Amino acid sequence: MRRAIALLAAVVTASLLAGCADSGGLDGDLVDDWAAPSAPGPFTPAAGVCQVADFADVVTLAAYAPVDCAAPHRVETVHVGAFPAGRPAPPPGGSAELRGAFADCDARATGHVGADWRAGRLRLAVAVPSGAGWAAGARWYRCDLTEVSTVEAAATVVLRTGSLRDALRRPSTLRLGCQRARADGGSVRTLLPVDCAARHDAEFVGVWRAPDRPYPTRPADWAPLYAGCRSVLGRYVGVPDDADLRFRSGVVVRPPGTGRWRVGDRGVRCYLWLDDRTVTGSLRGAGPAALPVRTR
């Protein structure tokens, strides 16, 4: 019996020694064959999330704190795109790259809310990486939408809950509609939103896309904007876009600011303005009887 046990031990030992001599392609080191961890890549923000902090045009990892859009927030990221490679620093305002990014964000934001985002109390902005992020290889741009208290001057950012997805596909308090104009010297200084059932003298009629030309600075530069908005007004009310249109209604134009114009924003908000009377109800599709030619 002892001899059998000794023989079995010898066989096991020989097998173990043989295993050490021939590992079948393994060198017996369980560590040096593991792949080394890859170097961390540049930070890229996510789309479909929101931020509690107000908009920033330069985003760093330290300031990046996404939250679910069901929570209170100020900014919603609707898309994250990529700049073409090759530029050593983030593109400046007015560059072809930044204008291309804005054009992409413009289309993405419109698709996200279900209509031109300018038809609502919304602001679109493009955020880019910091200089340090760019040096680390970041090449993204972020398309951010924000609800604002008004599309007039002195707007404030609204702390909201819920995503803006499809927000303009349905009736919403976000949508621009009837307005009460505050005029001074024959020009409108401020437009205040009111319910269309209340008496009012102005109404948002749509957006006119201006051609790629310098920002208007002289009276003659503004003429194409007024002509463009009159055409939008005519289609909205359902009246002929002819020489008599200017005698049916005044028009208020609200172009983007010079900085936004420089990055490619050409969307001009257009309003009809009845400087001689007030009405109740919307004039959308109301036709010539609701907007008669006034005495010249």
HUBELDA-V881430 format. One record per residue. PHI is phi in radians with two decimals (* if undefined). PSI is psi in whole degrees, 0 to 359 (none if undefined). Layout:
phi=<PHI;PHI>
psi=<PSI;PSI>
//
This chain:
phi=<*;-1.11;-1.13;-1.16;-1.14;-1.10;-1.11;-1.11;-1.10;-1.14;-1.11;-1.08;-1.09;-1.09;-1.13;-1.13;-1.13;-1.12;-1.08;-1.24;-1.38;-2.37;-1.65;1.13;1.78;-1.70;-1.60;1.50;-1.68;-1.48;-1.95;-1.30;-1.61;-1.30;-1.17;-1.22;-1.07;-1.28;-1.18;-1.09;-1.48;-1.20;-1.18;-2.27;-1.24;-1.77;-1.62;1.39;-2.15;-2.19;-2.28;-1.30;-1.18;-1.17;-1.08;-2.26;-1.40;-2.17;-2.00;-1.96;-1.08;-1.10;-1.65;-1.53;-2.47;-1.21;-2.32;-1.13;-1.21;-1.29;-1.50;-1.01;-2.75;-2.07;-2.30;-2.13;-1.55;-1.69;-2.89;-2.22;-1.97;-2.30;-1.31;-1.16;-1.26;2.12;-1.40;-1.36;-2.52;-0.95;-1.18;-1.37;-1.04;1.60;-1.26;-1.07;-1.14;-1.24;-1.14;-1.13;-1.12;-1.12;-1.05;-1.13;-1.10;-1.02;-1.15;-1.13;-1.14;-1.08;-1.12;-1.18;-1.60;1.65;-2.88;-0.93;-1.05;-1.23;-1.36;-2.24;-1.37;-2.31;-2.26;-1.84;-2.46;-1.99;-1.83;-2.27;-1.18;-1.23;-1.02;-1.15;-1.13;-1.11;-1.10;-1.45;1.97;-1.21;-2.35;-1.61;-2.33;-2.02;-1.73;-2.02;-1.90;-2.34;-1.44;-2.13;-1.22;-2.77;-1.63;-1.44;-1.12;1.11;-1.25;-2.08;-1.36;-1.64;-1.43;-2.19;-2.19;1.60;-1.27;-1.51;-1.00;1.10;-1.12;-1.83;-1.39;-2.32;-0.99;-2.75;-1.20;-1.26;-1.20;-1.34;-2.56;-1.29;-2.42;-2.00;-1.53;-1.93;-1.85;-2.58;1.11;1.48;-2.27;-1.46;-1.57;-2.50;-2.02;-1.97;-1.12;-2.43;-1.15;-1.13;-1.28;-1.49;-1.20;-2.66;-2.24;-2.63;-2.74;-1.19;-2.04;2.51;-2.13;-1.90;-1.59;-1.30;-1.23;-1.38;-2.52;-1.03;-1.09;-1.16;-2.23;-1.87;-0.90;-1.14;-1.20;-1.44;-0.97;-1.11;-1.17;-1.16;-1.11;-1.10;-1.22;-1.10;-1.13;-1.08;-1.06;-1.03;-1.15;-1.15;-1.45;1.56;-2.18;-1.10;-1.57;-2.32;-1.14;-1.43;-1.03;-1.16;-1.65;-1.56;-2.78;-1.38;-2.43;-2.01;-1.97;-2.28;-1.36;-1.17;-1.21;-1.08;-1.13;-1.22;-1.03;-1.16;-1.59;1.92;-1.31;-2.10;-1.47;-1.81;-1.35;-2.12;-2.33;-1.43;-2.47;-1.70;-1.42;-2.10;-2.88;-2.16;-2.39;-2.09;1.50;-1.28;-1.69;-1.07;1.18;-1.28;1.48;-1.05;-1.14;-1.45;-2.36;-1.22;-1.21;-1.46;-1.10;-1.32>
psi=<316;324;323;319;318;320;318;319;321;319;316;316;318;321;319;319;321;321;323;330;327;105;9;37;348;142;1;353;116;2;316;353;354;141;139;142;139;155;144;138;174;150;134;125;165;152;160;15;171;168;137;322;156;167;142;136;348;127;130;160;322;328;1;115;76;148;162;141;350;342;159;135;169;338;138;125;116;343;150;120;186;135;153;150;160;329;133;347;162;142;137;165;138;348;157;323;315;325;322;320;318;319;318;314;322;310;318;318;318;317;326;316;347;3;171;123;338;347;1;174;68;152;133;137;156;124;147;166;160;169;319;320;320;318;332;356;0;133;25;163;147;132;112;132;142;137;135;160;331;156;3;181;160;34;149;152;137;132;113;169;149;147;154;3;127;18;334;9;345;165;137;149;347;332;141;141;234;149;158;122;141;109;155;118;34;5;149;124;319;145;127;123;138;161;139;342;340;159;136;166;11;159;138;131;350;192;133;132;111;149;169;93;165;156;138;132;332;158;320;332;336;342;316;328;317;320;318;316;329;322;319;317;314;316;322;314;331;46;158;140;78;191;338;348;323;341;357;323;150;172;141;130;138;89;165;163;171;321;318;323;322;330;4;4;116;15;116;122;135;138;141;152;120;95;0;359;172;159;168;146;156;149;11;121;15;336;179;329;328;344;68;159;125;159;130;none>
//
